[in-house]
Amino acid sequence: MNLSKVIQTLHNTFSIADESPNVDQHQIQLNPMDSLITVMNKLQDIFSTTDRSQNIDLPQIVVVGSQSSGKSSVLESLVGKSFLPRGTGIVTRTPLVLHLINPTTIKTENLRSPHLKDWATFHHKPNMIFYDFNKVRKEIEERTIELAGDKKNITNKPIVVNIYSRHLYNLSFVDLPGLTQIAVQDQPKNIKQQIEKLNLHYISNPNSIILAVVAANVDIACSESLLIAKSVDPDGDRTIAVVTKIDIMDAGTDATDCLSGKIIPVKLGIVGVINRSQKDVNKNKSIEQSREEEKKFFQERYANIADKHGTGVLGKRLQCLLIKKIKETFPDLKRQLYDQNMHYGALVKQFKEFTDNYDQSLLDLIMKTAIGYKACLDGQINNTSMMSLKSGARIACYFKSNFKKEIEDIDPLYGLSSDVIINVIQNASGTNMGVFMPTQAFNHLVKNQLRLMEAPSLNCVTFVYEVLISNIYNLDDDLSRELQRYPKLLEKIREVLLDLLNQYKPKTLESVSKLIRCQEAYINTSHPDFIEAVTESDEYRKLFIRVHKGSIPKTVPLGYEYLSNVSLIKGDKNVFSEFVNTEEFVLESRAEMLTLFIECYFKVIRKIIQDSVPKTIIRIRE
């Protein structure tokens, strides 16, 4: 059934219902109001299939209670069949949507036969009919394992069961996992929070009726079902309480005040019921027999209020409340359904246009995606431009700020002490200690320092990669909405883009790493920026004072050259030949000179890396 038919059915049903007598809480009218619940059932089925239930709050009865409150027995009594899984601990581990349907209200003649057996169907097996309700129980157990696993986990994926019987009121329930305080056996440690979250998800629906199952033989003030119901319905406006286990209360106690509404603050009523005990179940006592004993119990023990309690009264009350809730919410529900029908009708029309000219439409959409993806990088202006930085702007900011700062924060002499430098000079000189500074010492030390720039450079690649990945999922709003209509195409586009980025990332990392290795491979001591940095430094000037043992010239002669032997010479005379001090003094002076050279050379290469890494990344992107 599509939304158009649902809306029309609702409209026709209300047209007939408006001409019918009003329905109170103690009278039941099978027609025409029963069809309302049937339509709601179909809506629930539609939304459970399309995963659109979060968009519309459908009227529904939600059953909550602790694991020992007798919740399952209440539902079985209403159905008149023993079909729910039983056991210790958590048994219900999925939302169980029960549609109770009287086949006499269905417009199909062969379903109205008085000889027809009761039966059940499952939403996940629509073509299979179950006449044996023991097999219904088994199917629920097997489906639960499929959805929630064979441990004690829970899931929010529902099991939908339709039960057909001429003895039923048309009703619909959502039975939820029972509330618990502690995790036992194989249950997750946070099972209490998981179950509460699932229960709250359903009862937070403002159009839901909360059926809170309360055991009379425990402190009602501490009832978990009433506490969780009160958290979303503090005034009890949409809560009905069902009191169980009245027959096993302590001797001398009485439930009259509780059943009369003097203790439980709910406004939709309080109904007491007597469930089958586990002993009754083991003895195969029929639900019909239990109903008779329930009726007798209330007549004998609570004669003044017996007509207001029992499973039969509960069924009538719930149907009346559900129909009333449907009538109250119909105007908004109809409007929401109409809006969704128009919205999805327009989408269907677009799908048809897409499929009628499939090849061209597909190509156009792929081109739009490519253009949109590139626009996020190259720059664009739209309604969201003022809210946050787009991908391209984020990358540019990282290049100019983060990457630049990370490189500049590197100490050129990190890890180098004067002792280390002296040791390297001595080891490079070996037995040939002379007046020249060893080239090997400089090359060895400066290469190690240049490698310090590799990590932040590679981090820059990783950042750009992550931005490009996020860009796949954050395209322009209009384009994203259009692509969402074709989820498989969107998935494929993302898959292709991810594959491309994963191909280019290692290539880019390698290219950036090569930039560093290229600088290590050839130490260009003739670089004009390096020579200028050395000769213009204060340390260099101070060296001249120490070398010449006199005043430094106003300007350092530019004729000094830095040759491959890493020594400063003037003509044929090495500056160190003028030292008259001890060998230790010469060694310390060399260490100072080498420190200066390393620092100056590092700063020159740092500028090159700051400029070339972003260019390399962008070039590969192109």
C-alpha positions as CSV (number, residue, x, y, z in Angstrom):
1,M,0.0,0.0,0.0
2,N,1.5,3.4,-1.0
3,L,1.1,6.6,0.9
4,S,-1.7,7.9,-1.5
5,K,-3.8,4.9,-0.7
6,V,-3.1,5.2,3.0
7,I,-4.2,8.8,3.1
8,Q,-7.4,8.0,1.1
9,T,-8.2,5.1,3.4
10,L,-7.8,7.3,6.5
11,H,-10.0,10.0,5.0
12,N,-12.7,7.5,4.0
13,T,-12.6,5.8,7.4
14,F,-13.0,9.1,9.3
15,S,-15.8,10.2,7.0
16,I,-17.7,7.1,8.1
17,A,-16.6,7.3,11.7
18,D,-17.8,10.9,12.1
19,E,-21.3,9.6,11.3
20,S,-21.0,6.8,13.9
21,P,-21.8,7.1,17.7
22,N,-18.9,8.3,19.9
23,V,-16.8,5.5,21.4
24,D,-16.1,5.5,25.1
25,Q,-13.6,3.5,27.1
26,H,-16.0,0.7,27.9
27,Q,-17.7,0.1,24.6
28,I,-16.2,-1.5,21.5
29,Q,-17.3,-0.8,17.9
30,L,-15.7,-3.1,15.4
31,N,-16.7,-1.1,12.4
32,P,-15.8,1.3,11.0
33,M,-13.2,2.3,13.6
34,D,-11.4,-1.0,13.5
35,S,-10.1,-0.2,10.1
36,L,-8.2,2.7,11.6
37,I,-6.0,0.4,13.5
38,T,-5.6,-1.8,10.4
39,V,-4.4,1.2,8.5
40,M,-2.0,2.2,11.3
41,N,-0.6,-1.3,11.2
42,K,0.1,-1.0,7.5
43,L,1.7,2.4,8.0
44,Q,4.0,0.8,10.6
45,D,4.9,-1.9,8.2
46,I,5.6,0.6,5.5
47,F,7.9,2.7,7.7
48,S,9.7,-0.3,9.2
49,T,10.5,-1.4,5.6
50,T,11.6,2.0,4.4
51,D,13.3,3.1,7.6
52,R,11.3,6.3,7.6
53,S,9.5,5.9,10.9
54,Q,11.6,8.6,12.5
55,N,9.9,11.2,10.3
56,I,6.3,10.6,11.6
57,D,5.2,9.8,15.1
58,L,2.6,7.1,14.7
59,P,0.0,6.4,17.4
60,Q,1.0,3.1,19.0
61,I,0.8,1.2,22.3
62,V,4.3,0.7,23.8
63,V,4.6,-2.0,26.5
64,V,7.2,-1.4,29.2
65,G,8.0,-3.3,32.3
66,S,10.8,-5.1,34.3
67,Q,11.9,-8.5,33.3
68,S,9.9,-10.1,36.2
69,S,6.7,-8.0,35.9
70,G,4.7,-10.5,33.9
71,K,4.8,-8.4,30.7
72,S,4.8,-11.4,28.3
73,S,2.0,-13.1,30.2
74,V,-0.2,-10.0,29.8
75,L,0.3,-10.0,26.0
76,E,-0.4,-13.7,25.7
77,S,-3.6,-13.3,27.7
78,L,-4.7,-10.5,25.4
79,V,-3.9,-12.6,22.3
80,G,-5.3,-15.8,23.8
81,K,-2.3,-17.8,22.7
82,S,0.9,-19.0,24.3
83,F,3.4,-17.9,21.7
84,L,6.1,-15.7,23.3
85,P,9.6,-17.0,24.2
86,R,10.1,-17.7,27.9
87,G,13.1,-18.2,30.1
88,T,15.3,-16.6,32.7
89,G,17.0,-13.3,32.3
90,I,16.5,-11.2,29.2
91,V,14.3,-13.1,26.7
92,T,12.8,-10.2,24.6
93,R,15.9,-8.7,22.9
94,T,14.3,-6.9,20.0
95,P,11.2,-4.6,19.7
96,L,8.4,-7.0,19.0
97,V,5.6,-5.4,17.0
98,L,2.3,-7.3,17.5
99,H,-0.6,-6.6,15.2
100,L,-3.7,-8.3,16.5
101,I,-6.3,-8.6,13.7
102,N,-9.9,-9.8,13.7
103,P,-10.3,-11.3,10.2
104,T,-14.0,-10.5,10.2
105,T,-13.0,-6.9,9.7
106,I,-11.0,-7.8,6.6
107,K,-12.7,-7.4,3.2
108,T,-11.9,-10.9,2.0
109,E,-14.8,-13.4,2.1
110,N,-12.6,-16.5,2.5
111,L,-11.2,-15.0,5.7
112,R,-14.6,-14.7,7.3
113,S,-15.3,-18.4,7.6
114,P,-16.3,-19.4,11.2
115,H,-14.3,-22.6,10.7
116,L,-11.0,-20.8,9.9
117,K,-8.2,-21.5,12.4
118,D,-6.3,-18.7,14.1
119,W,-3.0,-18.0,12.4
120,A,0.0,-15.8,12.3
121,T,2.4,-14.3,9.8
122,F,5.7,-12.5,10.0
123,H,6.7,-9.4,8.1
124,H,10.1,-10.9,7.2
125,K,8.2,-14.1,5.9
126,P,5.0,-12.6,4.4
127,N,4.1,-15.7,2.3
128,M,4.4,-18.2,5.2
129,I,1.4,-18.8,7.4
130,F,1.8,-20.3,10.9
131,Y,-1.1,-22.2,12.4
132,D,0.9,-23.8,15.1
133,F,1.8,-21.1,17.7
134,N,4.6,-23.2,19.1
135,K,6.2,-22.6,15.7
136,V,5.5,-18.9,16.1
137,R,7.5,-18.9,19.3
138,K,10.3,-20.8,17.6
139,E,10.4,-18.3,14.7
140,I,10.6,-15.4,17.1
141,E,13.5,-17.0,18.9
142,E,15.3,-17.7,15.6
143,R,14.7,-14.3,14.2
144,T,15.9,-12.7,17.5
145,I,19.2,-14.6,17.1
146,E,19.4,-13.4,13.4
147,L,19.0,-9.8,14.5
148,A,20.6,-9.6,17.9
149,G,23.1,-12.5,17.9
150,D,23.2,-15.6,20.0
151,K,24.5,-13.9,23.1
152,K,22.5,-11.6,25.3
153,N,22.7,-8.4,23.2
154,I,19.7,-6.4,22.2
155,T,18.9,-4.6,18.9
156,N,16.6,-1.8,17.8
157,K,15.6,-3.8,14.7
158,P,11.9,-4.9,15.1
159,I,10.2,-8.3,14.6
160,V,6.7,-7.7,13.2
161,V,4.1,-10.4,13.8
162,N,0.5,-10.4,12.6
163,I,-1.9,-12.6,14.6
164,Y,-5.3,-13.3,13.2
165,S,-8.2,-14.5,15.3
166,R,-12.0,-14.0,15.4
167,H,-11.7,-13.6,19.2
168,L,-9.3,-10.6,19.0
169,Y,-9.8,-6.9,19.2
170,N,-7.9,-5.1,16.5
171,L,-4.9,-3.8,18.4
172,S,-1.2,-3.1,17.9
173,F,1.6,-3.3,20.5
174,V,5.3,-2.7,20.6
175,D,6.7,-5.0,23.2
176,L,10.2,-3.9,24.4
177,P,13.0,-5.7,26.2
178,G,12.3,-5.8,29.9
179,L,14.0,-3.2,32.1
180,T,16.8,-4.5,34.3
181,Q,19.3,-3.1,36.9
182,I,22.3,-5.4,36.5
183,A,24.1,-7.3,33.7
184,V,24.1,-11.1,34.1
185,Q,25.6,-14.0,32.2
186,D,26.8,-12.9,28.8
187,Q,25.1,-9.5,28.8
188,P,27.2,-6.4,28.0
189,K,28.1,-4.4,31.1
190,N,26.0,-1.5,29.9
191,I,22.9,-3.6,29.1
192,K,20.9,-1.5,31.6
193,Q,21.6,1.7,29.6
194,Q,21.0,0.0,26.3
195,I,17.6,-1.2,27.3
196,E,16.6,2.1,28.8
197,K,17.7,3.9,25.6
198,L,15.6,1.6,23.5
199,N,12.6,2.0,25.7
200,L,12.9,5.8,25.8
201,H,13.2,5.9,22.0
202,Y,9.7,4.4,21.7
203,I,7.9,6.0,24.6
204,S,9.3,9.5,23.8
205,N,7.0,9.4,20.8
206,P,4.4,12.0,21.9
207,N,1.6,10.0,20.1
208,S,2.4,6.7,21.9
209,I,0.3,5.2,24.7
210,I,2.6,3.8,27.4
211,L,1.3,0.5,28.8
212,A,3.3,0.2,32.1
213,V,3.2,-3.3,33.6
214,V,3.5,-3.1,37.4
215,A,3.8,-6.1,39.7
216,A,1.6,-5.8,42.8
217,N,3.9,-7.8,45.0
218,V,6.7,-5.3,44.9
219,D,7.0,-1.6,46.0
220,I,5.0,0.2,43.4
221,A,6.8,3.5,44.2
222,C,10.0,1.9,42.9
223,S,8.4,0.3,39.8
224,E,10.8,0.6,36.9
225,S,8.1,0.9,34.3
226,L,6.4,3.8,36.1
227,L,9.7,5.6,36.7
228,I,10.7,5.4,33.0
229,A,7.2,6.4,31.9
230,K,7.2,9.4,34.2
231,S,10.5,10.5,32.7
232,V,8.7,11.3,29.4
233,D,5.2,11.6,30.6
234,P,5.5,13.3,34.0
235,D,1.7,14.0,34.4
236,G,0.7,10.5,33.3
237,D,-1.5,11.9,30.4
238,R,-0.7,9.0,28.1
239,T,0.1,6.2,30.5
240,I,-2.1,3.3,31.4
241,A,-1.0,0.9,34.2
242,V,-1.5,-2.8,34.2
243,V,-1.2,-4.4,37.7
244,T,-0.1,-8.0,37.7
245,K,0.6,-10.6,40.4
246,I,-2.3,-9.5,42.5
247,D,-3.1,-13.1,43.4
248,I,0.4,-13.7,45.0
249,M,0.5,-10.6,47.2
250,D,1.5,-11.2,50.8
251,A,-1.2,-12.5,53.1
252,G,-3.3,-9.8,54.7
253,T,-2.5,-7.2,52.0
254,D,-5.0,-5.7,49.6
255,A,-4.7,-4.0,46.2
256,T,-7.9,-2.0,46.3
257,D,-6.2,1.4,46.7
258,C,-3.8,0.5,44.0
259,L,-6.5,-0.6,41.6
260,S,-8.7,2.4,42.4
261,G,-6.0,4.8,41.3
262,K,-5.0,6.1,44.7
263,I,-1.4,5.1,44.5
264,I,-0.4,5.1,40.8
265,P,-0.6,8.6,39.2
266,V,-1.7,7.8,35.7
267,K,-4.7,9.3,33.8
268,L,-5.5,6.6,31.2
269,G,-6.6,4.1,33.9
270,I,-5.4,1.2,35.9
271,V,-6.4,-2.4,35.1
272,G,-5.6,-5.4,37.2
273,V,-5.0,-8.8,35.6
274,I,-4.2,-12.3,36.7
275,N,-1.6,-14.0,34.6
276,R,-0.8,-17.7,34.3
277,S,2.0,-18.7,36.6
278,Q,5.0,-20.7,35.5
279,K,3.4,-23.6,37.2
280,D,0.2,-23.1,35.1
281,V,2.3,-22.9,32.0
282,N,4.2,-26.1,32.9
283,K,0.8,-27.9,33.4
284,N,-0.4,-26.6,30.0
285,K,-3.3,-24.7,31.6
286,S,-5.1,-23.0,28.7
287,I,-5.5,-19.3,28.5
288,E,-9.3,-19.7,28.3
289,Q,-9.2,-21.5,31.7
290,S,-7.0,-18.8,33.1
291,R,-9.4,-16.1,32.0
292,E,-12.3,-17.9,33.8
293,E,-10.2,-18.1,37.0
294,E,-9.2,-14.4,36.6
295,K,-12.9,-13.4,36.4
296,K,-13.7,-15.5,39.4
297,F,-10.8,-14.1,41.4
298,F,-11.9,-10.4,40.9
299,Q,-15.6,-11.2,41.7
300,E,-14.6,-12.9,44.9
301,R,-11.9,-10.6,46.1
302,Y,-12.7,-7.2,44.6
303,A,-16.5,-7.5,43.9
304,N,-17.0,-3.7,43.9
305,I,-14.5,-3.0,41.1
306,A,-14.5,-6.4,39.4
307,D,-16.2,-5.0,36.3
308,K,-13.2,-2.6,35.7
309,H,-10.5,-5.3,35.8
310,G,-9.4,-8.3,33.9
311,T,-7.9,-9.1,30.6
312,G,-11.1,-8.6,28.6
313,V,-11.6,-5.1,30.1
314,L,-7.9,-4.3,29.3
315,G,-8.4,-5.3,25.6
316,K,-11.4,-3.1,25.2
317,R,-9.8,-0.2,27.1
318,L,-6.7,-0.4,25.0
319,Q,-8.6,-0.5,21.7
320,C,-10.7,2.5,22.7
321,L,-7.6,4.5,23.8
322,L,-5.8,3.7,20.6
323,I,-8.7,4.7,18.4
324,K,-9.1,7.9,20.3
325,K,-5.4,8.7,19.9
326,I,-5.6,8.0,16.2
327,K,-8.6,10.4,15.9
328,E,-6.7,13.1,17.8
329,T,-3.6,12.9,15.7
330,F,-5.3,12.3,12.4
331,P,-5.2,16.0,11.1
332,D,-1.4,16.2,11.7
333,L,-0.8,12.7,10.5
334,K,-2.8,13.2,7.3
335,R,-0.8,16.4,6.6
336,Q,2.5,14.8,7.2
337,L,1.6,11.8,5.1
338,Y,0.4,14.1,2.3
339,D,3.7,16.1,2.5
340,Q,5.7,13.0,2.3
341,N,3.6,11.6,-0.5
342,M,4.2,14.8,-2.5
343,H,7.9,14.8,-1.6
344,Y,8.5,11.2,-2.6
345,G,6.2,11.5,-5.6
346,A,8.5,14.2,-6.9
347,L,11.5,12.0,-6.3
348,V,9.9,9.1,-8.2
349,K,9.3,11.5,-11.1
350,Q,12.9,12.5,-11.0
351,F,13.9,8.8,-10.9
352,K,11.8,8.2,-14.0
353,E,13.4,11.1,-15.8
354,F,16.8,9.8,-14.8
355,T,16.1,6.3,-16.1
356,D,14.4,7.5,-19.3
357,N,17.7,9.1,-20.4
358,Y,20.0,7.0,-18.2
359,D,23.4,7.3,-20.0
360,Q,23.2,11.1,-20.3
361,S,21.7,11.6,-16.8
362,L,24.4,9.4,-15.3
363,L,27.2,11.3,-17.1
364,D,25.7,14.7,-16.1
365,L,25.5,13.7,-12.4
366,I,29.1,12.3,-12.4
367,M,30.3,15.5,-14.1
368,K,28.4,17.6,-11.5
369,T,30.1,15.6,-8.7
370,A,33.6,16.1,-10.3
371,I,33.0,19.9,-10.7
372,G,31.5,20.2,-7.2
373,Y,34.4,18.3,-5.7
374,K,37.0,20.5,-7.5
375,A,35.0,23.6,-6.6
376,C,35.4,22.8,-2.9
377,L,39.2,22.9,-3.4
378,D,39.5,25.8,-5.9
379,G,37.1,28.1,-4.2
380,Q,33.3,28.7,-4.3
381,I,30.7,30.9,-2.8
382,N,27.3,29.5,-1.6
383,N,24.9,29.7,1.3
384,T,27.3,27.9,3.6
385,S,30.4,29.8,2.7
386,M,30.2,32.0,5.8
387,M,29.6,29.1,8.2
388,S,32.9,27.3,7.9
389,L,36.1,26.9,5.9
390,K,35.8,24.7,2.8
391,S,38.4,22.1,1.9
392,G,40.6,24.3,-0.3
393,A,40.7,27.1,2.3
394,R,41.5,24.6,5.0
395,I,44.5,23.3,3.0
396,A,45.7,26.8,2.2
397,C,45.5,27.8,5.9
398,Y,47.5,24.7,6.9
399,F,50.2,25.4,4.4
400,K,50.6,29.1,5.5
401,S,50.1,28.6,9.2
402,N,50.5,25.1,10.6
403,F,53.1,23.7,8.2
404,K,55.1,26.9,8.2
405,K,55.1,27.0,12.0
406,E,56.0,23.3,12.4
407,I,59.0,23.8,10.1
408,E,60.1,27.1,11.7
409,D,59.8,25.6,15.2
410,I,62.5,23.1,14.4
411,D,65.8,23.9,16.1
412,P,68.5,23.7,13.4
413,L,70.9,22.5,16.1
414,Y,68.5,20.0,17.8
415,G,70.4,17.2,19.3
416,L,73.8,18.8,18.6
417,S,76.0,19.8,21.6
418,S,79.5,21.3,21.3
419,D,80.9,18.0,22.5
420,V,79.1,16.1,19.7
421,I,80.3,18.5,17.1
422,I,83.9,18.3,18.3
423,N,83.8,14.5,18.3
424,V,82.5,14.5,14.7
425,I,85.3,16.9,13.7
426,Q,87.9,14.8,15.3
427,N,86.5,11.5,13.9
428,A,86.3,13.0,10.4
429,S,90.0,14.2,10.6
430,G,91.4,11.0,12.0
431,T,95.2,11.2,12.2
432,N,95.3,14.1,9.7
433,M,94.4,16.9,12.1
434,G,95.4,20.0,10.3
435,V,94.3,23.6,9.8
436,F,91.4,22.7,7.4
437,M,87.9,21.9,8.6
438,P,86.8,18.4,7.4
439,T,84.1,18.5,4.7
440,Q,82.8,15.2,5.9
441,A,82.0,16.6,9.3
442,F,79.8,19.3,7.9
443,N,78.1,17.0,5.4
444,H,77.4,14.4,8.0
445,L,75.9,16.7,10.6
446,V,73.9,18.9,8.2
447,K,72.3,15.9,6.5
448,N,71.1,14.6,9.9
449,Q,69.6,18.0,10.7
450,L,67.8,18.3,7.3
451,R,66.0,15.0,8.1
452,L,64.2,16.8,10.9
453,M,62.0,18.5,8.3
454,E,60.8,15.2,6.9
455,A,58.2,14.3,9.6
456,P,56.3,17.7,9.4
457,S,56.4,17.5,5.6
458,L,54.9,14.1,5.6
459,N,52.3,15.2,8.2
460,C,51.3,17.9,5.7
461,V,50.6,15.3,3.1
462,T,48.5,13.3,5.6
463,F,46.5,16.4,6.5
464,V,45.7,17.2,2.9
465,Y,44.7,13.6,2.3
466,E,42.3,13.7,5.3
467,V,40.8,16.9,4.0
468,L,40.3,15.4,0.6
469,I,38.7,12.4,2.2
470,S,36.3,14.5,4.2
471,N,35.5,16.5,1.1
472,I,34.0,13.3,-0.4
473,Y,31.3,13.4,2.3
474,N,30.9,17.2,2.5
475,L,30.0,18.3,-1.0
476,D,27.8,21.2,-1.8
477,D,24.4,20.9,-0.1
478,D,22.3,20.8,-3.3
479,L,24.7,18.3,-4.9
480,S,24.6,16.1,-1.8
481,R,20.8,16.0,-1.7
482,E,20.8,15.1,-5.4
483,L,23.3,12.3,-4.9
484,Q,21.4,11.0,-1.8
485,R,18.6,10.0,-4.1
486,Y,20.9,7.4,-5.8
487,P,22.6,5.7,-2.8
488,K,24.3,3.0,-4.9
489,L,25.7,5.6,-7.4
490,L,26.8,7.8,-4.5
491,E,28.5,4.8,-2.9
492,K,30.3,3.9,-6.1
493,I,31.4,7.5,-6.6
494,R,32.8,7.6,-3.1
495,E,34.5,4.3,-3.7
496,V,36.2,5.5,-6.8
497,L,37.3,8.8,-5.2
498,L,38.6,6.9,-2.1
499,D,40.5,4.5,-4.4
500,L,42.1,7.4,-6.3
501,L,43.1,9.2,-3.1
502,N,44.6,6.0,-1.7
503,Q,46.6,5.6,-4.9
504,Y,47.9,9.1,-4.8
505,K,48.7,9.3,-1.1
506,P,51.8,7.0,-1.2
507,K,53.0,8.6,-4.4
508,T,52.8,12.1,-2.7
509,L,54.5,10.9,0.4
510,E,57.3,9.5,-1.7
511,S,57.6,12.7,-3.7
512,V,57.8,14.8,-0.6
513,S,60.3,12.4,1.0
514,K,62.4,12.7,-2.1
515,L,62.5,16.5,-1.6
516,I,64.3,16.0,1.6
517,R,66.6,13.3,0.2
518,C,67.5,15.5,-2.7
519,Q,68.7,18.2,-0.3
520,E,70.7,15.6,1.6
521,A,72.2,14.1,-1.6
522,Y,73.8,17.4,-2.6
523,I,75.0,19.9,-0.1
524,N,75.3,23.1,-2.1
525,T,77.8,25.2,-0.1
526,S,78.0,27.7,-3.0
527,H,74.4,28.7,-2.6
528,P,74.4,32.5,-2.5
529,D,71.9,32.6,0.3
530,F,74.1,30.4,2.4
531,I,77.2,32.5,1.8
532,E,75.4,35.7,2.6
533,A,73.9,34.2,5.7
534,V,77.3,33.2,7.0
535,T,79.3,36.3,6.1
536,E,76.6,38.7,7.4
537,S,76.3,36.9,10.7
538,D,77.6,38.4,14.0
539,E,79.3,35.0,14.8
540,Y,81.3,35.3,11.6
541,R,82.5,38.8,12.4
542,K,83.5,37.8,15.9
543,L,85.5,35.0,14.4
544,F,87.6,37.5,12.5
545,I,88.3,39.4,15.7
546,R,89.6,36.2,17.2
547,V,91.5,35.1,14.1
548,H,93.3,38.5,13.4
549,K,93.7,39.3,17.1
550,G,92.7,42.8,16.4
551,S,89.7,45.0,15.4
552,I,87.3,43.7,12.7
553,P,87.1,45.6,9.5
554,K,84.1,47.8,8.9
555,T,83.0,45.3,6.4
556,V,83.9,41.7,5.9
557,P,85.7,41.3,2.5
558,L,83.4,39.6,0.0
559,G,86.5,38.0,-1.5
560,Y,86.3,35.3,1.1
561,E,85.0,32.2,-0.4
562,Y,83.6,29.1,1.1
563,L,85.2,26.2,-0.7
564,S,84.5,22.5,-0.8
565,N,87.0,21.9,2.0
566,V,84.8,24.0,4.3
567,S,87.5,26.5,5.1
568,L,87.6,30.3,4.7
569,I,90.7,31.4,2.8
570,K,92.1,34.7,1.6
571,G,94.3,34.1,-1.4
572,D,96.5,31.1,-0.4
573,K,96.4,31.8,3.3
574,N,94.0,29.9,5.5
575,V,92.6,31.9,8.4
576,F,93.3,29.2,10.9
577,S,97.1,29.5,10.1
578,E,97.0,32.8,12.0
579,F,95.9,31.0,15.2
580,V,98.7,31.0,17.7
581,N,96.7,29.5,20.5
582,T,96.6,25.9,21.7
583,E,95.2,23.0,19.7
584,E,92.1,23.1,22.0
585,F,91.5,26.6,21.0
586,V,91.7,25.7,17.3
587,L,89.3,22.8,17.8
588,E,86.7,25.0,19.7
589,S,86.9,27.6,17.0
590,R,86.3,25.0,14.3
591,A,83.3,23.7,16.3
592,E,81.9,27.3,16.5
593,M,82.4,27.8,12.8
594,L,80.8,24.4,11.9
595,T,77.8,25.2,14.2
596,L,77.4,28.5,12.3
597,F,77.5,26.8,9.0
598,I,75.0,24.1,10.0
599,E,72.5,26.7,11.3
600,C,72.8,29.0,8.2
601,Y,72.6,26.1,5.8
602,F,69.5,24.6,7.6
603,K,67.7,27.9,7.4
604,V,68.3,28.2,3.7
605,I,67.0,24.7,3.0
606,R,64.0,25.3,5.4
607,K,62.8,28.1,3.1
608,I,63.1,25.8,0.1
609,I,61.1,23.0,1.8
610,Q,58.4,25.5,3.0
611,D,57.9,26.5,-0.6
612,S,58.4,23.2,-2.4
613,V,56.3,20.8,-0.2
614,P,52.9,22.5,-0.9
615,K,53.8,22.8,-4.6
616,T,54.6,19.1,-4.8
617,I,51.3,18.2,-3.1
618,I,49.3,20.5,-5.4
619,R,51.1,19.3,-8.5
620,I,50.2,15.6,-7.7
621,R,46.6,16.6,-7.0
622,E,46.4,18.2,-10.4
